[in-house]
Amino acid sequence: MMHSMAGAAFWSVTVLVLWVAAVGGAAWATVRMIKRPPARPPALPSPLDILERRFAAGEITREDFDDARARLREHELDV
């Protein structure tokens, strides 16, 4: 008789501990997901970056590059 009561107490405590662990783990995961900062989209390259890349690739001449860069600088001063 004592043996069955000890076994019942053991399983009752074990099940209670497992439930607490499961609920605690779910709560921890929920809080962790909520506190995570939102994903930011990648930054777009600036117009000057695009211009420099096109010049480096040989898509535009030095004269075109200088003219476009001068226009970009004029625009930056206006803003």
HELIX and SHEET records of a PDB file:
HELIX    1   1 MET A    2  LYS A   35  1                                  34    
HELIX    2   2 PRO A   47  ALA A   56  1                                  10    
HELIX    3   3 ARG A   62  ASP A   78  1                                  17    
END                                                                             
